[in-house]
Amino acid sequence: MFKSQTLIVAEQLLKEKQVSRNWALRKGITRLGAIIQILIDNEWEFESHQADKVIMRGFFVKTKNGGKDYFYYLIKAPKKIKRL
């Protein structure tokens, strides 16, 4: 069965409570930021911080090999998940 990229990201978030840009790219998902916005529009909540009058939903994190990755951390998913 075909799964949408949004559904793949949602399943990862429900399982791990986080998703990263590099994880998404390994899965062939190139529009992670747009998918996160779709989830926000469907009542998902993510950690955020203020940066230059803009609310940022993700965070740069140093990886074990000395690189950087961009992570989104789930705070709360809706109790009833709409079709994604």
N, CA, C and O atoms as a Maestro MAE file, in Angstrom:
{
 s_m_m2io_version
 :::
 2.0.0
}

f_m_ct {
 s_m_title
 :::
 protein
 m_atom[336] {
  # First column is atom index #
  i_m_mmod_type
  r_m_x_coord
  r_m_y_coord
  r_m_z_coord
  i_m_residue_number
  s_m_chain_name
  s_m_pdb_residue_name
  s_m_pdb_atom_name
  i_m_atomic_number
  :::
  1 25 0.837 -1.179 0.000 1 A "MET " " N  " 7
  2 3 0.000 0.000 0.000 1 A "MET " " CA " 6
  3 2 0.888 1.251 0.000 1 A "MET " " C  " 6
  4 15 1.902 1.302 0.695 1 A "MET " " O  " 8
  5 25 0.500 2.234 -0.772 2 A "PHE " " N  " 7
  6 3 1.230 3.496 -0.868 2 A "PHE " " CA " 6
  7 2 0.965 4.352 0.362 2 A "PHE " " C  " 6
  8 15 -0.184 4.520 0.771 2 A "PHE " " O  " 8
  9 25 2.030 4.894 0.953 3 A "LYS " " N  " 7
  10 3 1.900 5.822 2.077 3 A "LYS " " CA " 6
  11 2 2.361 7.194 1.618 3 A "LYS " " C  " 6
  12 15 3.376 7.324 0.933 3 A "LYS " " O  " 8
  13 25 1.616 8.205 1.999 4 A "SER " " N  " 7
  14 3 2.036 9.569 1.683 4 A "SER " " CA " 6
  15 2 3.262 9.927 2.535 4 A "SER " " C  " 6
  16 15 3.489 9.338 3.592 4 A "SER " " O  " 8
  17 25 4.035 10.889 2.063 5 A "GLN " " N  " 7
  18 3 5.184 11.341 2.838 5 A "GLN " " CA " 6
  19 2 4.746 11.914 4.181 5 A "GLN " " C  " 6
  20 15 5.437 11.747 5.186 5 A "GLN " " O  " 8
  21 25 3.605 12.584 4.197 6 A "THR " " N  " 7
  22 3 3.088 13.136 5.451 6 A "THR " " CA " 6
  23 2 2.798 12.020 6.444 6 A "THR " " C  " 6
  24 15 3.106 12.150 7.629 6 A "THR " " O  " 8
  25 25 2.212 10.928 5.976 7 A "LEU " " N  " 7
  26 3 1.917 9.794 6.852 7 A "LEU " " CA " 6
  27 2 3.198 9.152 7.366 7 A "LEU " " C  " 6
  28 15 3.272 8.774 8.536 7 A "LEU " " O  " 8
  29 25 4.202 9.023 6.513 8 A "ILE " " N  " 7
  30 3 5.485 8.447 6.938 8 A "ILE " " CA " 6
  31 2 6.102 9.298 8.047 8 A "ILE " " C  " 6
  32 15 6.589 8.760 9.042 8 A "ILE " " O  " 8
  33 25 6.086 10.615 7.883 9 A "VAL " " N  " 7
  34 3 6.633 11.519 8.905 9 A "VAL " " CA " 6
  35 2 5.799 11.434 10.184 9 A "VAL " " C  " 6
  36 15 6.355 11.396 11.281 9 A "VAL " " O  " 8
  37 25 4.479 11.403 10.054 10 A "ALA " " N  " 7
  38 3 3.602 11.314 11.229 10 A "ALA " " CA " 6
  39 2 3.877 10.038 12.018 10 A "ALA " " C  " 6
  40 15 3.937 10.073 13.247 10 A "ALA " " O  " 8
  41 25 4.044 8.919 11.329 11 A "GLU " " N  " 7
  42 3 4.331 7.652 12.013 11 A "GLU " " CA " 6
  43 2 5.661 7.726 12.761 11 A "GLU " " C  " 6
  44 15 5.770 7.235 13.885 11 A "GLU " " O  " 8
  45 25 6.676 8.340 12.138 12 A "GLN " " N  " 7
  46 3 7.975 8.499 12.799 12 A "GLN " " CA " 6
  47 2 7.838 9.358 14.048 12 A "GLN " " C  " 6
  48 15 8.407 9.036 15.090 12 A "GLN " " O  " 8
  49 25 7.097 10.434 13.949 13 A "LEU " " N  " 7
  50 3 6.901 11.320 15.099 13 A "LEU " " CA " 6
  51 2 6.161 10.617 16.228 13 A "LEU " " C  " 6
  52 15 6.516 10.788 17.394 13 A "LEU " " O  " 8
  53 25 5.151 9.839 15.909 14 A "LEU " " N  " 7
  54 3 4.412 9.112 16.944 14 A "LEU " " CA " 6
  55 2 5.297 8.066 17.613 14 A "LEU " " C  " 6
  56 15 5.162 7.807 18.809 14 A "LEU " " O  " 8
  57 25 6.198 7.465 16.845 15 A "LYS " " N  " 7
  58 3 7.073 6.419 17.372 15 A "LYS " " CA " 6
  59 2 8.238 6.998 18.185 15 A "LYS " " C  " 6
  60 15 8.503 6.547 19.300 15 A "LYS " " O  " 8
  61 25 8.937 8.004 17.623 16 A "GLU " " N  " 7
  62 3 10.176 8.502 18.223 16 A "GLU " " CA " 6
  63 2 10.056 9.869 18.891 16 A "GLU " " C  " 6
  64 15 10.968 10.286 19.604 16 A "GLU " " O  " 8
  65 25 8.948 10.570 18.672 17 A "LYS " " N  " 7
  66 3 8.723 11.924 19.211 17 A "LYS " " CA " 6
  67 2 9.661 12.958 18.605 17 A "LYS " " C  " 6
  68 15 9.751 14.077 19.111 17 A "LYS " " O  " 8
  69 25 10.357 12.607 17.534 18 A "GLN " " N  " 7
  70 3 11.230 13.539 16.838 18 A "GLN " " CA " 6
  71 2 11.429 13.064 15.410 18 A "GLN " " C  " 6
  72 15 11.233 11.892 15.091 18 A "GLN " " O  " 8
  73 25 11.823 14.000 14.560 19 A "VAL " " N  " 7
  74 3 12.154 13.678 13.177 19 A "VAL " " CA " 6
  75 2 13.238 14.648 12.749 19 A "VAL " " C  " 6
  76 15 13.226 15.810 13.156 19 A "VAL " " O  " 8
  77 25 14.171 14.189 11.938 20 A "SER " " N  " 7
  78 3 15.261 15.060 11.511 20 A "SER " " CA " 6
  79 2 15.291 15.199 9.996 20 A "SER " " C  " 6
  80 15 14.741 14.376 9.264 20 A "SER " " O  " 8
  81 25 15.940 16.249 9.552 21 A "ARG " " N  " 7
  82 3 16.088 16.498 8.124 21 A "ARG " " CA " 6
  83 2 16.844 15.357 7.456 21 A "ARG " " C  " 6
  84 15 16.450 14.906 6.381 21 A "ARG " " O  " 8
  85 25 17.929 14.880 8.077 22 A "ASN " " N  " 7
  86 3 18.701 13.803 7.465 22 A "ASN " " CA " 6
  87 2 17.905 12.503 7.393 22 A "ASN " " C  " 6
  88 15 18.004 11.774 6.407 22 A "ASN " " O  " 8
  89 25 17.117 12.205 8.423 23 A "TRP " " N  " 7
  90 3 16.253 11.016 8.383 23 A "TRP " " CA " 6
  91 2 15.302 11.128 7.202 23 A "TRP " " C  " 6
  92 15 15.125 10.172 6.447 23 A "TRP " " O  " 8
  93 25 14.686 12.305 7.041 24 A "ALA " " N  " 7
  94 3 13.730 12.510 5.960 24 A "ALA " " CA " 6
  95 2 14.401 12.357 4.596 24 A "ALA " " C  " 6
  96 15 13.843 11.727 3.697 24 A "ALA " " O  " 8
  97 25 15.576 12.920 4.442 25 A "LEU " " N  " 7
  98 3 16.275 12.807 3.162 25 A "LEU " " CA " 6
  99 2 16.625 11.355 2.831 25 A "LEU " " C  " 6
  100 15 16.562 10.953 1.670 25 A "LEU " " O  " 8
  101 25 16.992 10.567 3.846 26 A "ARG " " N  " 7
  102 3 17.268 9.138 3.618 26 A "ARG " " CA " 6
  103 2 16.021 8.399 3.142 26 A "ARG " " C  " 6
  104 15 16.117 7.398 2.433 26 A "ARG " " O  " 8
  105 25 14.855 8.897 3.536 27 A "LYS " " N  " 7
  106 3 13.579 8.295 3.106 27 A "LYS " " CA " 6
  107 2 13.080 8.887 1.787 27 A "LYS " " C  " 6
  108 15 12.021 8.498 1.295 27 A "LYS " " O  " 8
  109 25 13.841 9.831 1.211 28 A "GLY " " N  " 7
  110 3 13.422 10.474 -0.030 28 A "GLY " " CA " 6
  111 2 12.425 11.597 0.163 28 A "GLY " " C  " 6
  112 15 11.766 12.018 -0.788 28 A "GLY " " O  " 8
  113 25 12.310 12.084 1.387 29 A "ILE " " N  " 7
  114 3 11.377 13.169 1.715 29 A "ILE " " CA " 6
  115 2 12.171 14.470 1.719 29 A "ILE " " C  " 6
  116 15 13.014 14.685 2.591 29 A "ILE " " O  " 8
  117 25 11.903 15.335 0.751 30 A "THR " " N  " 7
  118 3 12.684 16.562 0.615 30 A "THR " " CA " 6
  119 2 11.956 17.796 1.130 30 A "THR " " C  " 6
  120 15 12.564 18.861 1.243 30 A "THR " " O  " 8
  121 25 10.683 17.680 1.442 31 A "ARG " " N  " 7
  122 3 9.900 18.848 1.869 31 A "ARG " " CA " 6
  123 2 9.433 18.703 3.314 31 A "ARG " " C  " 6
  124 15 8.252 18.877 3.613 31 A "ARG " " O  " 8
  125 25 10.363 18.385 4.205 32 A "LEU " " N  " 7
  126 3 10.005 18.140 5.603 32 A "LEU " " CA " 6
  127 2 9.368 19.372 6.251 32 A "LEU " " C  " 6
  128 15 8.386 19.239 6.981 32 A "LEU " " O  " 8
  129 25 9.903 20.554 6.000 33 A "GLY " " N  " 7
  130 3 9.329 21.768 6.584 33 A "GLY " " CA " 6
  131 2 7.877 21.970 6.181 33 A "GLY " " C  " 6
  132 15 7.056 22.372 7.005 33 A "GLY " " O  " 8
  133 25 7.551 21.695 4.924 34 A "ALA " " N  " 7
  134 3 6.167 21.816 4.453 34 A "ALA " " CA " 6
  135 2 5.271 20.773 5.113 34 A "ALA " " C  " 6
  136 15 4.117 21.059 5.435 34 A "ALA " " O  " 8
  137 25 5.792 19.575 5.314 35 A "ILE " " N  " 7
  138 3 5.016 18.516 5.980 35 A "ILE " " CA " 6
  139 2 4.760 18.887 7.436 35 A "ILE " " C  " 6
  140 15 3.661 18.672 7.947 35 A "ILE " " O  " 8
  141 25 5.765 19.442 8.106 36 A "ILE " " N  " 7
  142 3 5.576 19.882 9.494 36 A "ILE " " CA " 6
  143 2 4.469 20.929 9.553 36 A "ILE " " C  " 6
  144 15 3.647 20.899 10.469 36 A "ILE " " O  " 8
  145 25 4.432 21.848 8.600 37 A "GLN " " N  " 7
  146 3 3.379 22.871 8.582 37 A "GLN " " CA " 6
  147 2 2.005 22.244 8.366 37 A "GLN " " C  " 6
  148 15 1.029 22.686 8.970 37 A "GLN " " O  " 8
  149 25 1.911 21.232 7.524 38 A "ILE " " N  " 7
  150 3 0.637 20.517 7.337 38 A "ILE " " CA " 6
  151 2 0.191 19.911 8.662 38 A "ILE " " C  " 6
  152 15 -0.984 19.989 9.022 38 A "ILE " " O  " 8
  153 25 1.128 19.310 9.386 39 A "LEU " " N  " 7
  154 3 0.787 18.711 10.685 39 A "LEU " " CA " 6
  155 2 0.362 19.789 11.683 39 A "LEU " " C  " 6
  156 15 -0.587 19.587 12.441 39 A "LEU " " O  " 8
  157 25 1.051 20.926 11.692 40 A "ILE " " N  " 7
  158 3 0.667 22.026 12.582 40 A "ILE " " CA " 6
  159 2 -0.754 22.483 12.259 40 A "ILE " " C  " 6
  160 15 -1.550 22.732 13.165 40 A "ILE " " O  " 8
  161 25 -1.068 22.591 10.992 41 A "ASP " " N  " 7
  162 3 -2.419 22.977 10.570 41 A "ASP " " CA " 6
  163 2 -3.473 21.957 10.996 41 A "ASP " " C  " 6
  164 15 -4.662 22.271 11.059 41 A "ASP " " O  " 8
  165 25 -3.024 20.719 11.292 42 A "ASN " " N  " 7
  166 3 -3.919 19.659 11.746 42 A "ASN " " CA " 6
  167 2 -3.780 19.400 13.241 42 A "ASN " " C  " 6
  168 15 -4.027 18.292 13.717 42 A "ASN " " O  " 8
  169 25 -3.380 20.439 13.978 43 A "GLU " " N  " 7
  170 3 -3.369 20.450 15.446 43 A "GLU " " CA " 6
  171 2 -2.246 19.647 16.103 43 A "GLU " " C  " 6
  172 15 -2.368 19.260 17.265 43 A "GLU " " O  " 8
  173 25 -1.166 19.394 15.383 44 A "TRP " " N  " 7
  174 3 0.017 18.812 15.993 44 A "TRP " " CA " 6
  175 2 0.802 19.954 16.613 44 A "TRP " " C  " 6
  176 15 0.785 21.067 16.088 44 A "TRP " " O  " 8
  177 25 1.503 19.698 17.743 45 A "GLU " " N  " 7
  178 3 2.278 20.734 18.416 45 A "GLU " " CA " 6
  179 2 3.744 20.318 18.487 45 A "GLU " " C  " 6
  180 15 4.071 19.172 18.796 45 A "GLU " " O  " 8
  181 25 4.618 21.284 18.191 46 A "PHE " " N  " 7
  182 3 6.059 21.047 18.187 46 A "PHE " " CA " 6
  183 2 6.752 22.060 19.078 46 A "PHE " " C  " 6
  184 15 6.249 23.163 19.289 46 A "PHE " " O  " 8
  185 25 7.927 21.674 19.608 47 A "GLU " " N  " 7
  186 3 8.743 22.629 20.353 47 A "GLU " " CA " 6
  187 2 9.103 23.762 19.416 47 A "GLU " " C  " 6
  188 15 9.272 23.552 18.214 47 A "GLU " " O  " 8
  189 25 9.223 24.970 19.963 48 A "SER " " N  " 7
  190 3 9.566 26.116 19.128 48 A "SER " " CA " 6
  191 2 10.412 27.097 19.914 48 A "SER " " C  " 6
  192 15 10.521 27.012 21.137 48 A "SER " " O  " 8
  193 25 11.012 28.034 19.184 49 A "HIS " " N  " 7
  194 3 11.772 29.122 19.806 49 A "HIS " " CA " 6
  195 2 11.682 30.354 18.913 49 A "HIS " " C  " 6
  196 15 11.404 30.256 17.718 49 A "HIS " " O  " 8
  197 25 11.921 31.503 19.510 50 A "GLN " " N  " 7
  198 3 11.838 32.779 18.797 50 A "GLN " " CA " 6
  199 2 13.204 33.111 18.200 50 A "GLN " " C  " 6
  200 15 14.228 33.012 18.875 50 A "GLN " " O  " 8
  201 25 13.205 33.503 16.935 51 A "ALA " " N  " 7
  202 3 14.450 33.931 16.272 51 A "ALA " " CA " 6
  203 2 14.134 35.097 15.350 51 A "ALA " " C  " 6
  204 15 13.464 34.925 14.331 51 A "ALA " " O  " 8
  205 25 14.613 36.280 15.704 52 A "ASP " " N  " 7
  206 3 14.395 37.481 14.877 52 A "ASP " " CA " 6
  207 2 12.929 37.677 14.508 52 A "ASP " " C  " 6
  208 15 12.596 37.802 13.329 52 A "ASP " " O  " 8
  209 25 12.065 37.704 15.496 53 A "LYS " " N  " 7
  210 3 10.626 37.934 15.329 53 A "LYS " " CA " 6
  211 2 9.907 36.835 14.553 53 A "LYS " " C  " 6
  212 15 8.773 37.021 14.113 53 A "LYS " " O  " 8
  213 25 10.568 35.695 14.387 54 A "VAL " " N  " 7
  214 3 9.972 34.559 13.688 54 A "VAL " " CA " 6
  215 2 9.976 33.369 14.633 54 A "VAL " " C  " 6
  216 15 10.964 33.129 15.326 54 A "VAL " " O  " 8
  217 25 8.889 32.628 14.665 55 A "ILE " " N  " 7
  218 3 8.842 31.421 15.493 55 A "ILE " " CA " 6
  219 2 9.409 30.264 14.679 55 A "ILE " " C  " 6
  220 15 8.900 29.931 13.609 55 A "ILE " " O  " 8
  221 25 10.465 29.662 15.201 56 A "MET " " N  " 7
  222 3 11.109 28.523 14.551 56 A "MET " " CA " 6
  223 2 10.651 27.240 15.232 56 A "MET " " C  " 6
  224 15 10.625 27.164 16.460 56 A "MET " " O  " 8
  225 25 10.294 26.247 14.453 57 A "ARG " " N  " 7
  226 3 9.801 24.998 15.010 57 A "ARG " " CA " 6
  227 2 10.888 23.932 15.151 57 A "ARG " " C  " 6
  228 15 10.691 22.938 15.850 57 A "ARG " " O  " 8
  229 25 12.023 24.130 14.500 58 A "GLY " " N  " 7
  230 3 13.083 23.127 14.541 58 A "GLY " " CA " 6
  231 2 14.337 23.651 15.207 58 A "GLY " " C  " 6
  232 15 14.445 24.837 15.519 58 A "GLY " " O  " 8
  233 25 15.289 22.745 15.421 59 A "PHE " " N  " 7
  234 3 16.520 23.066 16.130 59 A "PHE " " CA " 6
  235 2 17.702 22.399 15.437 59 A "PHE " " C  " 6
  236 15 17.613 21.233 15.054 59 A "PHE " " O  " 8
  237 25 18.818 23.130 15.269 60 A "PHE " " N  " 7
  238 3 20.049 22.515 14.802 60 A "PHE " " CA " 6
  239 2 20.688 21.772 15.957 60 A "PHE " " C  " 6
  240 15 20.766 22.291 17.070 60 A "PHE " " O  " 8
  241 25 21.146 20.553 15.693 61 A "VAL " " N  " 7
  242 3 21.747 19.701 16.716 61 A "VAL " " CA " 6
  243 2 23.033 19.120 16.139 61 A "VAL " " C  " 6
  244 15 23.059 18.693 14.985 61 A "VAL " " O  " 8
  245 25 24.108 19.103 16.943 62 A "LYS " " N  " 7
  246 3 25.347 18.459 16.503 62 A "LYS " " CA " 6
  247 2 25.156 16.945 16.520 62 A "LYS " " C  " 6
  248 15 24.580 16.383 17.451 62 A "LYS " " O  " 8
  249 25 25.649 16.309 15.480 63 A "THR " " N  " 7
  250 3 25.544 14.854 15.386 63 A "THR " " CA " 6
  251 2 26.791 14.202 15.968 63 A "THR " " C  " 6
  252 15 27.774 14.878 16.270 63 A "THR " " O  " 8
  253 25 26.741 12.889 16.122 64 A "LYS " " N  " 7
  254 3 27.858 12.150 16.713 64 A "LYS " " CA " 6
  255 2 29.137 12.264 15.890 64 A "LYS " " C  " 6
  256 15 30.238 12.224 16.439 64 A "LYS " " O  " 8
  257 25 28.989 12.408 14.563 65 A "ASN " " N  " 7
  258 3 30.176 12.473 13.701 65 A "ASN " " CA " 6
  259 2 30.686 13.906 13.502 65 A "ASN " " C  " 6
  260 15 31.538 14.147 12.646 65 A "ASN " " O  " 8
  261 25 30.169 14.850 14.286 66 A "GLY " " N  " 7
  262 3 30.637 16.227 14.229 66 A "GLY " " CA " 6
  263 2 29.882 17.122 13.267 66 A "GLY " " C  " 6
  264 15 30.188 18.310 13.165 66 A "GLY " " O  " 8
  265 25 28.908 16.584 12.563 67 A "GLY " " N  " 7
  266 3 28.098 17.375 11.656 67 A "GLY " " CA " 6
  267 2 26.920 18.005 12.373 67 A "GLY " " C  " 6
  268 15 26.864 18.026 13.602 67 A "GLY " " O  " 8
  269 25 25.981 18.519 11.596 68 A "LYS " " N  " 7
  270 3 24.763 19.098 12.159 68 A "LYS " " CA " 6
  271 2 23.551 18.509 11.461 68 A "LYS " " C  " 6
  272 15 23.620 18.098 10.302 68 A "LYS " " O  " 8
  273 25 22.454 18.475 12.175 69 A "ASP " " N  " 7
  274 3 21.183 18.042 11.615 69 A "ASP " " CA " 6
  275 2 20.107 18.966 12.176 69 A "ASP " " C  " 6
  276 15 20.307 19.612 13.205 69 A "ASP " " O  " 8
  277 25 18.990 19.021 11.508 70 A "TYR " " N  " 7
  278 3 17.879 19.878 11.932 70 A "TYR " " CA " 6
  279 2 16.753 18.980 12.424 70 A "TYR " " C  " 6
  280 15 16.235 18.164 11.662 70 A "TYR " " O  " 8
  281 25 16.368 19.121 13.690 71 A "PHE " " N  " 7
  282 3 15.361 18.261 14.313 71 A "PHE " " CA " 6
  283 2 14.083 19.021 14.620 71 A "PHE " " C  " 6
  284 15 14.111 20.203 14.961 71 A "PHE " " O  " 8
  285 25 12.965 18.322 14.494 72 A "TYR " " N  " 7
  286 3 11.667 18.791 14.978 72 A "TYR " " CA " 6
  287 2 11.270 17.841 16.100 72 A "TYR " " C  " 6
  288 15 11.352 16.622 15.946 72 A "TYR " " O  " 8
  289 25 10.837 18.403 17.236 73 A "TYR " " N  " 7
  290 3 10.458 17.609 18.403 73 A "TYR " " CA " 6
  291 2 8.956 17.743 18.648 73 A "TYR " " C  " 6
  292 15 8.430 18.848 18.777 73 A "TYR " " O  " 8
  293 25 8.292 16.621 18.708 74 A "LEU " " N  " 7
  294 3 6.847 16.590 18.918 74 A "LEU " " CA " 6
  295 2 6.517 16.831 20.387 74 A "LEU " " C  " 6
  296 15 7.101 16.210 21.276 74 A "LEU " " O  " 8
  297 25 5.587 17.729 20.628 75 A "ILE " " N  " 7
  298 3 5.056 17.942 21.980 75 A "ILE " " CA " 6
  299 2 3.769 17.161 22.131 75 A "ILE " " C  " 6
  300 15 3.580 16.431 23.104 75 A "ILE " " O  " 8
  301 25 2.878 17.320 21.150 76 A "LYS " " N  " 7
  302 3 1.559 16.679 21.273 76 A "LYS " " CA " 6
  303 2 0.969 16.442 19.894 76 A "LYS " " C  " 6
  304 15 0.994 17.312 19.024 76 A "LYS " " O  " 8
  305 25 0.436 15.236 19.722 77 A "ALA " " N  " 7
  306 3 -0.318 14.897 18.508 77 A "ALA " " CA " 6
  307 2 -1.798 14.901 18.877 77 A "ALA " " C  " 6
  308 15 -2.144 14.637 20.029 77 A "ALA " " O  " 8
  309 25 -2.675 15.194 17.923 78 A "PRO " " N  " 7
  310 3 -4.102 15.164 18.227 78 A "PRO " " CA " 6
  311 2 -4.545 13.752 18.612 78 A "PRO " " C  " 6
  312 15 -3.993 12.764 18.128 78 A "PRO " " O  " 8
  313 25 -5.536 13.671 19.477 79 A "LYS " " N  " 7
  314 3 -6.039 12.361 19.889 79 A "LYS " " CA " 6
  315 2 -6.629 11.605 18.712 79 A "LYS " " C  " 6
  316 15 -6.440 10.395 18.584 79 A "LYS " " O  " 8
  317 25 -7.338 12.313 17.863 80 A "LYS " " N  " 7
  318 3 -7.883 11.688 16.672 80 A "LYS " " CA " 6
  319 2 -7.136 12.267 15.470 80 A "LYS " " C  " 6
  320 15 -7.247 13.453 15.162 80 A "LYS " " O  " 8
  321 25 -6.382 11.411 14.806 81 A "ILE " " N  " 7
  322 3 -5.567 11.872 13.688 81 A "ILE " " CA " 6
  323 2 -6.396 11.823 12.402 81 A "ILE " " C  " 6
  324 15 -6.933 10.788 12.010 81 A "ILE " " O  " 8
  325 25 -6.470 12.985 11.774 82 A "LYS " " N  " 7
  326 3 -7.198 13.080 10.508 82 A "LYS " " CA " 6
  327 2 -6.417 12.376 9.421 82 A "LYS " " C  " 6
  328 15 -5.220 12.125 9.566 82 A "LYS " " O  " 8
  329 25 -7.088 12.059 8.341 83 A "ARG " " N  " 7
  330 3 -6.427 11.419 7.218 83 A "ARG " " CA " 6
  331 2 -5.346 12.347 6.676 83 A "ARG " " C  " 6
  332 15 -5.617 13.510 6.376 83 A "ARG " " O  " 8
  333 25 -4.133 11.843 6.552 84 A "LEU " " N  " 7
  334 3 -3.008 12.669 6.097 84 A "LEU " " CA " 6
  335 2 -2.598 12.289 4.692 84 A "LEU " " C  " 6
  336 15 -1.668 12.876 4.140 84 A "LEU " " O  " 8
  :::
 }
 m_bond[335] {
  # First column is bond index #
  i_m_from
  i_m_to
  i_m_order
  :::
  1 1 2 1
  2 2 3 1
  3 3 4 2
  4 3 5 1
  5 5 6 1
  6 6 7 1
  7 7 8 2
  8 7 9 1
  9 9 10 1
  10 10 11 1
  11 11 12 2
  12 11 13 1
  13 13 14 1
  14 14 15 1
  15 15 16 2
  16 15 17 1
  17 17 18 1
  18 18 19 1
  19 19 20 2
  20 19 21 1
  21 21 22 1
  22 22 23 1
  23 23 24 2
  24 23 25 1
  25 25 26 1
  26 26 27 1
  27 27 28 2
  28 27 29 1
  29 29 30 1
  30 30 31 1
  31 31 32 2
  32 31 33 1
  33 33 34 1
  34 34 35 1
  35 35 36 2
  36 35 37 1
  37 37 38 1
  38 38 39 1
  39 39 40 2
  40 39 41 1
  41 41 42 1
  42 42 43 1
  43 43 44 2
  44 43 45 1
  45 45 46 1
  46 46 47 1
  47 47 48 2
  48 47 49 1
  49 49 50 1
  50 50 51 1
  51 51 52 2
  52 51 53 1
  53 53 54 1
  54 54 55 1
  55 55 56 2
  56 55 57 1
  57 57 58 1
  58 58 59 1
  59 59 60 2
  60 59 61 1
  61 61 62 1
  62 62 63 1
  63 63 64 2
  64 63 65 1
  65 65 66 1
  66 66 67 1
  67 67 68 2
  68 67 69 1
  69 69 70 1
  70 70 71 1
  71 71 72 2
  72 71 73 1
  73 73 74 1
  74 74 75 1
  75 75 76 2
  76 75 77 1
  77 77 78 1
  78 78 79 1
  79 79 80 2
  80 79 81 1
  81 81 82 1
  82 82 83 1
  83 83 84 2
  84 83 85 1
  85 85 86 1
  86 86 87 1
  87 87 88 2
  88 87 89 1
  89 89 90 1
  90 90 91 1
  91 91 92 2
  92 91 93 1
  93 93 94 1
  94 94 95 1
  95 95 96 2
  96 95 97 1
  97 97 98 1
  98 98 99 1
  99 99 100 2
  100 99 101 1
  101 101 102 1
  102 102 103 1
  103 103 104 2
  104 103 105 1
  105 105 106 1
  106 106 107 1
  107 107 108 2
  108 107 109 1
  109 109 110 1
  110 110 111 1
  111 111 112 2
  112 111 113 1
  113 113 114 1
  114 114 115 1
  115 115 116 2
  116 115 117 1
  117 117 118 1
  118 118 119 1
  119 119 120 2
  120 119 121 1
  121 121 122 1
  122 122 123 1
  123 123 124 2
  124 123 125 1
  125 125 126 1
  126 126 127 1
  127 127 128 2
  128 127 129 1
  129 129 130 1
  130 130 131 1
  131 131 132 2
  132 131 133 1
  133 133 134 1
  134 134 135 1
  135 135 136 2
  136 135 137 1
  137 137 138 1
  138 138 139 1
  139 139 140 2
  140 139 141 1
  141 141 142 1
  142 142 143 1
  143 143 144 2
  144 143 145 1
  145 145 146 1
  146 146 147 1
  147 147 148 2
  148 147 149 1
  149 149 150 1
  150 150 151 1
  151 151 152 2
  152 151 153 1
  153 153 154 1
  154 154 155 1
  155 155 156 2
  156 155 157 1
  157 157 158 1
  158 158 159 1
  159 159 160 2
  160 159 161 1
  161 161 162 1
  162 162 163 1
  163 163 164 2
  164 163 165 1
  165 165 166 1
  166 166 167 1
  167 167 168 2
  168 167 169 1
  169 169 170 1
  170 170 171 1
  171 171 172 2
  172 171 173 1
  173 173 174 1
  174 174 175 1
  175 175 176 2
  176 175 177 1
  177 177 178 1
  178 178 179 1
  179 179 180 2
  180 179 181 1
  181 181 182 1
  182 182 183 1
  183 183 184 2
  184 183 185 1
  185 185 186 1
  186 186 187 1
  187 187 188 2
  188 187 189 1
  189 189 190 1
  190 190 191 1
  191 191 192 2
  192 191 193 1
  193 193 194 1
  194 194 195 1
  195 195 196 2
  196 195 197 1
  197 197 198 1
  198 198 199 1
  199 199 200 2
  200 199 201 1
  201 201 202 1
  202 202 203 1
  203 203 204 2
  204 203 205 1
  205 205 206 1
  206 206 207 1
  207 207 208 2
  208 207 209 1
  209 209 210 1
  210 210 211 1
  211 211 212 2
  212 211 213 1
  213 213 214 1
  214 214 215 1
  215 215 216 2
  216 215 217 1
  217 217 218 1
  218 218 219 1
  219 219 220 2
  220 219 221 1
  221 221 222 1
  222 222 223 1
  223 223 224 2
  224 223 225 1
  225 225 226 1
  226 226 227 1
  227 227 228 2
  228 227 229 1
  229 229 230 1
  230 230 231 1
  231 231 232 2
  232 231 233 1
  233 233 234 1
  234 234 235 1
  235 235 236 2
  236 235 237 1
  237 237 238 1
  238 238 239 1
  239 239 240 2
  240 239 241 1
  241 241 242 1
  242 242 243 1
  243 243 244 2
  244 243 245 1
  245 245 246 1
  246 246 247 1
  247 247 248 2
  248 247 249 1
  249 249 250 1
  250 250 251 1
  251 251 252 2
  252 251 253 1
  253 253 254 1
  254 254 255 1
  255 255 256 2
  256 255 257 1
  257 257 258 1
  258 258 259 1
  259 259 260 2
  260 259 261 1
  261 261 262 1
  262 262 263 1
  263 263 264 2
  264 263 265 1
  265 265 266 1
  266 266 267 1
  267 267 268 2
  268 267 269 1
  269 269 270 1
  270 270 271 1
  271 271 272 2
  272 271 273 1
  273 273 274 1
  274 274 275 1
  275 275 276 2
  276 275 277 1
  277 277 278 1
  278 278 279 1
  279 279 280 2
  280 279 281 1
  281 281 282 1
  282 282 283 1
  283 283 284 2
  284 283 285 1
  285 285 286 1
  286 286 287 1
  287 287 288 2
  288 287 289 1
  289 289 290 1
  290 290 291 1
  291 291 292 2
  292 291 293 1
  293 293 294 1
  294 294 295 1
  295 295 296 2
  296 295 297 1
  297 297 298 1
  298 298 299 1
  299 299 300 2
  300 299 301 1
  301 301 302 1
  302 302 303 1
  303 303 304 2
  304 303 305 1
  305 305 306 1
  306 306 307 1
  307 307 308 2
  308 307 309 1
  309 309 310 1
  310 310 311 1
  311 311 312 2
  312 311 313 1
  313 313 314 1
  314 314 315 1
  315 315 316 2
  316 315 317 1
  317 317 318 1
  318 318 319 1
  319 319 320 2
  320 319 321 1
  321 321 322 1
  322 322 323 1
  323 323 324 2
  324 323 325 1
  325 325 326 1
  326 326 327 1
  327 327 328 2
  328 327 329 1
  329 329 330 1
  330 330 331 1
  331 331 332 2
  332 331 333 1
  333 333 334 1
  334 334 335 1
  335 335 336 2
  :::
 }
}
